[in-house]
Amino acid sequence: MKLIHTGLAASSEEKADRFFIDILGLEKSAPAVLDKKLTQAIFGIHDDFLVIHYRGGTVDYEILVYREYKAPERPIAHSCIQVDDFMNVVHKSRKAGLKVVQVPKGSGVVTFISDYDDNLFEVKE
């Protein structure tokens, strides 16, 4: 089995760019439109979505931009990524005003960062 991409929602392209490009340093694909017919059939939402891929190394995030997207009140689902410069990602996230949670776990610390739409990312060195 091979993971092809991880699909997440965002409320704007600008918010997605600020996190996936500015914080994580991923490359952005040309945006495409997922039309109302497909979004209705797949998600039960009758509206066009903008679809953008942000890629780097073996990571591919497919972001579905839906202007009315609202994150769950208490997100649990998350994506776990290993980054090249852990401290830089944590620093940039904090500087950008993103929520960074670091909690002791066993002999180490687990770090979670929320993007601008409250998607959770467990970040490892």
Contacts in CASP RR format, 6 or more apart in sequence:
PFRMAT RR
TARGET T0000
AUTHOR 0000-0000-0000
METHOD contacts of the structure
MODEL  1
MKLIHTGLAASSEEKADRFFIDILGLEKSAPAVLDKKLTQAIFGIHDDFL
VIHYRGGTVDYEILVYREYKAPERPIAHSCIQVDDFMNVVHKSRKAGLKV
VQVPKGSGVVTFISDYDDNLFEVKE
4 60 0 8 1.000
5 53 0 8 1.000
5 60 0 8 1.000
5 61 0 8 1.000
5 62 0 8 1.000
6 60 0 8 1.000
6 61 0 8 1.000
6 62 0 8 1.000
6 79 0 8 1.000
7 61 0 8 1.000
7 62 0 8 1.000
7 63 0 8 1.000
7 64 0 8 1.000
8 61 0 8 1.000
8 62 0 8 1.000
8 63 0 8 1.000
8 64 0 8 1.000
8 79 0 8 1.000
8 117 0 8 1.000
8 119 0 8 1.000
9 63 0 8 1.000
9 64 0 8 1.000
9 65 0 8 1.000
9 66 0 8 1.000
9 69 0 8 1.000
9 71 0 8 1.000
9 117 0 8 1.000
9 119 0 8 1.000
10 16 0 8 1.000
10 63 0 8 1.000
10 64 0 8 1.000
10 65 0 8 1.000
10 66 0 8 1.000
10 69 0 8 1.000
10 115 0 8 1.000
10 116 0 8 1.000
10 117 0 8 1.000
10 119 0 8 1.000
11 65 0 8 1.000
11 66 0 8 1.000
11 67 0 8 1.000
11 68 0 8 1.000
11 69 0 8 1.000
11 70 0 8 1.000
11 116 0 8 1.000
11 117 0 8 1.000
12 65 0 8 1.000
12 67 0 8 1.000
13 31 0 8 1.000
13 50 0 8 1.000
13 52 0 8 1.000
13 65 0 8 1.000
15 115 0 8 1.000
15 116 0 8 1.000
15 117 0 8 1.000
16 52 0 8 1.000
16 54 0 8 1.000
16 63 0 8 1.000
16 65 0 8 1.000
16 115 0 8 1.000
16 116 0 8 1.000
16 117 0 8 1.000
17 28 0 8 1.000
18 96 0 8 1.000
18 116 0 8 1.000
19 98 0 8 1.000
19 115 0 8 1.000
19 116 0 8 1.000
20 26 0 8 1.000
20 28 0 8 1.000
20 54 0 8 1.000
20 61 0 8 1.000
20 63 0 8 1.000
20 115 0 8 1.000
21 27 0 8 1.000
21 28 0 8 1.000
21 54 0 8 1.000
22 92 0 8 1.000
22 96 0 8 1.000
23 89 0 8 1.000
23 92 0 8 1.000
23 93 0 8 1.000
23 96 0 8 1.000
23 98 0 8 1.000
23 113 0 8 1.000
23 115 0 8 1.000
24 54 0 8 1.000
24 81 0 8 1.000
24 83 0 8 1.000
24 89 0 8 1.000
25 56 0 8 1.000
26 54 0 8 1.000
26 55 0 8 1.000
26 56 0 8 1.000
26 59 0 8 1.000
26 61 0 8 1.000
27 54 0 8 1.000
27 55 0 8 1.000
27 56 0 8 1.000
28 52 0 8 1.000
28 53 0 8 1.000
28 54 0 8 1.000
29 52 0 8 1.000
29 53 0 8 1.000
29 54 0 8 1.000
29 55 0 8 1.000
31 50 0 8 1.000
31 51 0 8 1.000
31 52 0 8 1.000
31 65 0 8 1.000
32 50 0 8 1.000
32 51 0 8 1.000
32 52 0 8 1.000
33 48 0 8 1.000
33 49 0 8 1.000
33 50 0 8 1.000
33 51 0 8 1.000
34 48 0 8 1.000
34 49 0 8 1.000
34 50 0 8 1.000
34 51 0 8 1.000
34 64 0 8 1.000
35 48 0 8 1.000
36 46 0 8 1.000
36 47 0 8 1.000
36 48 0 8 1.000
39 45 0 8 1.000
39 46 0 8 1.000
39 47 0 8 1.000
39 48 0 8 1.000
39 49 0 8 1.000
40 46 0 8 1.000
45 66 0 8 1.000
47 66 0 8 1.000
47 68 0 8 1.000
49 64 0 8 1.000
49 65 0 8 1.000
49 66 0 8 1.000
50 64 0 8 1.000
50 65 0 8 1.000
51 62 0 8 1.000
51 63 0 8 1.000
51 64 0 8 1.000
51 65 0 8 1.000
52 62 0 8 1.000
52 63 0 8 1.000
52 65 0 8 1.000
53 60 0 8 1.000
53 61 0 8 1.000
53 62 0 8 1.000
53 63 0 8 1.000
54 60 0 8 1.000
54 61 0 8 1.000
54 63 0 8 1.000
55 61 0 8 1.000
59 81 0 8 1.000
61 79 0 8 1.000
69 117 0 8 1.000
71 117 0 8 1.000
71 118 0 8 1.000
71 119 0 8 1.000
72 118 0 8 1.000
75 114 0 8 1.000
75 118 0 8 1.000
75 119 0 8 1.000
75 120 0 8 1.000
76 120 0 8 1.000
77 120 0 8 1.000
78 112 0 8 1.000
78 119 0 8 1.000
78 120 0 8 1.000
78 121 0 8 1.000
78 122 0 8 1.000
79 119 0 8 1.000
79 120 0 8 1.000
79 121 0 8 1.000
79 122 0 8 1.000
80 121 0 8 1.000
80 122 0 8 1.000
80 123 0 8 1.000
80 124 0 8 1.000
81 121 0 8 1.000
81 122 0 8 1.000
81 123 0 8 1.000
81 124 0 8 1.000
82 123 0 8 1.000
82 124 0 8 1.000
82 125 0 8 1.000
83 89 0 8 1.000
83 123 0 8 1.000
83 124 0 8 1.000
83 125 0 8 1.000
86 111 0 8 1.000
86 123 0 8 1.000
86 124 0 8 1.000
86 125 0 8 1.000
89 113 0 8 1.000
89 123 0 8 1.000
90 100 0 8 1.000
90 111 0 8 1.000
90 113 0 8 1.000
90 123 0 8 1.000
93 100 0 8 1.000
93 113 0 8 1.000
94 100 0 8 1.000
98 113 0 8 1.000
98 114 0 8 1.000
98 115 0 8 1.000
98 116 0 8 1.000
99 113 0 8 1.000
99 114 0 8 1.000
99 118 0 8 1.000
100 111 0 8 1.000
100 112 0 8 1.000
100 113 0 8 1.000
101 111 0 8 1.000
101 112 0 8 1.000
101 113 0 8 1.000
102 109 0 8 1.000
102 110 0 8 1.000
102 111 0 8 1.000
102 112 0 8 1.000
103 109 0 8 1.000
103 110 0 8 1.000
103 112 0 8 1.000
104 110 0 8 1.000
110 122 0 8 1.000
111 122 0 8 1.000
111 123 0 8 1.000
111 124 0 8 1.000
112 120 0 8 1.000
112 121 0 8 1.000
112 122 0 8 1.000
112 123 0 8 1.000
113 120 0 8 1.000
113 121 0 8 1.000
113 123 0 8 1.000
114 120 0 8 1.000
114 121 0 8 1.000
115 121 0 8 1.000
END
